[in-house]
Amino acid sequence: MKPKAHAPDSVPAPIGNYSLGLELPAGSKILFISGQIPETLKGEIPQAFEDQCNLVWDHILSILRSADMSATNLVKVTTFLTRREDAEANSRIRRERLGSHAPALTVVVAQTLDPRWLLEIEAVAAAD
């Protein structure tokens, strides 16, 4: 399945590796991934942002694998950060996890349900 990217000349080009819009072919299998939090199965929450971010991506990739998908199936990623200063590390880790794959992307600075969580990420994936 190859989504069709949309980047009209009337809209500013993205800064970074993401798509402005992706169109899915008819009949695509779609997986909605709820906001993933930086907590282990034992309820542990790492202190460092990088550790939390990697843990959240581990959760997302596990959910993708359970649907016979991978990171290349992601078509939309929404990240909620609690601190603006973590934006650069968040971008770096996302690029490490996704490589050249460029889903549609939104990053928001907001308060999370648990103040120990420095981020939460939700996503949408699609496949044939």
C-alpha positions as CSV (number, residue, x, y, z in Angstrom):
1,M,0.0,0.0,0.0
2,K,1.4,3.3,-1.0
3,P,-0.4,6.4,0.3
4,K,-0.4,9.4,-2.1
5,A,1.2,12.4,-0.6
6,H,-0.3,15.9,-1.0
7,A,1.7,19.0,-0.8
8,P,0.0,21.8,-2.7
9,D,2.0,24.9,-3.7
10,S,-0.5,27.0,-1.8
11,V,0.6,25.6,1.6
12,P,4.0,26.1,3.2
13,A,6.3,23.2,2.8
14,P,6.9,21.0,5.9
15,I,10.0,21.7,8.0
16,G,11.3,18.3,8.8
17,N,10.4,14.8,7.7
18,Y,6.6,14.6,7.5
19,S,3.9,14.8,4.9
20,L,1.3,17.6,4.8
21,G,-1.4,15.1,3.7
22,L,-1.6,11.4,2.8
23,E,-4.4,9.8,0.8
24,L,-5.1,6.1,1.4
25,P,-6.3,3.8,-1.4
26,A,-9.8,2.5,-1.1
27,G,-10.1,-0.7,0.9
28,S,-7.0,0.0,3.1
29,K,-6.9,-1.7,6.5
30,I,-6.7,1.1,9.1
31,L,-5.4,0.7,12.6
32,F,-6.0,3.5,15.2
33,I,-3.5,3.5,18.0
34,S,-4.6,5.1,21.2
35,G,-2.3,7.5,23.0
36,Q,0.6,5.5,24.3
37,I,2.1,6.5,27.6
38,P,5.7,6.1,29.0
39,E,4.9,3.3,31.5
40,T,6.2,-0.2,31.7
41,L,4.1,-3.3,32.4
42,K,5.2,-3.0,36.1
43,G,4.0,0.6,36.2
44,E,7.4,2.1,36.1
45,I,7.9,5.5,34.4
46,P,11.5,6.5,33.3
47,Q,12.6,9.9,34.5
48,A,14.5,11.0,31.4
49,F,12.6,12.3,28.4
50,E,14.6,10.2,25.9
51,D,13.8,7.0,27.9
52,Q,10.1,7.9,28.0
53,C,10.0,8.7,24.3
54,N,11.8,5.4,23.3
55,L,9.4,3.4,25.6
56,V,6.4,5.0,23.9
57,W,7.8,4.2,20.5
58,D,8.4,0.6,21.7
59,H,4.7,0.4,22.6
60,I,3.6,1.8,19.2
61,L,5.8,-0.6,17.3
62,S,4.5,-3.6,19.4
63,I,0.9,-2.6,18.6
64,L,1.8,-2.3,14.9
65,R,3.5,-5.8,14.9
66,S,0.3,-7.2,16.5
67,A,-1.6,-6.0,13.4
68,D,1.1,-7.4,11.0
69,M,2.3,-3.8,10.3
70,S,5.5,-1.9,10.8
71,A,6.5,1.7,11.2
72,T,6.3,2.2,7.5
73,N,2.5,1.7,7.8
74,L,2.1,4.8,9.9
75,V,0.1,7.5,8.1
76,K,-0.5,9.9,11.0
77,V,1.3,10.5,14.3
78,T,0.2,13.0,16.9
79,T,2.6,13.7,19.8
80,F,1.7,15.5,23.0
81,L,4.7,17.0,24.8
82,T,4.5,18.5,28.3
83,R,7.6,20.6,27.7
84,R,8.5,22.6,24.6
85,E,12.2,22.0,25.3
86,D,11.8,18.3,24.5
87,A,10.7,19.0,20.9
88,E,14.2,18.5,19.4
89,A,14.8,15.2,21.2
90,N,11.3,14.1,20.2
91,S,12.1,14.8,16.6
92,R,15.4,13.1,16.7
93,I,14.0,9.9,18.3
94,R,11.1,9.9,15.8
95,R,13.5,10.1,12.9
96,E,15.6,7.3,14.4
97,R,12.5,5.1,14.7
98,L,10.9,6.0,11.3
99,G,14.0,6.6,9.1
100,S,13.0,8.2,5.9
101,H,9.3,7.4,6.3
102,A,7.3,10.6,6.5
103,P,3.7,10.2,7.9
104,A,1.5,13.2,8.5
105,L,2.5,14.7,11.8
106,T,1.3,17.0,14.6
107,V,3.2,18.0,17.8
108,V,1.3,19.7,20.6
109,V,2.6,21.1,23.9
110,A,-0.1,20.1,26.4
111,Q,-0.6,18.8,29.9
112,T,-0.8,15.0,30.2
113,L,-3.2,13.1,32.5
114,D,-0.3,12.0,34.8
115,P,2.3,14.8,35.5
116,R,5.1,12.2,35.4
117,W,4.5,11.6,31.7
118,L,6.5,13.9,29.6
119,L,4.7,12.8,26.4
120,E,2.0,10.7,24.9
121,I,1.8,9.6,21.3
122,E,-1.2,8.4,19.2
123,A,-1.1,7.2,15.7
124,V,-2.9,5.9,12.7
125,A,-1.6,3.1,10.4
126,A,-2.8,1.7,7.1
127,A,-2.1,-1.4,5.0
128,D,-3.5,-3.2,2.0
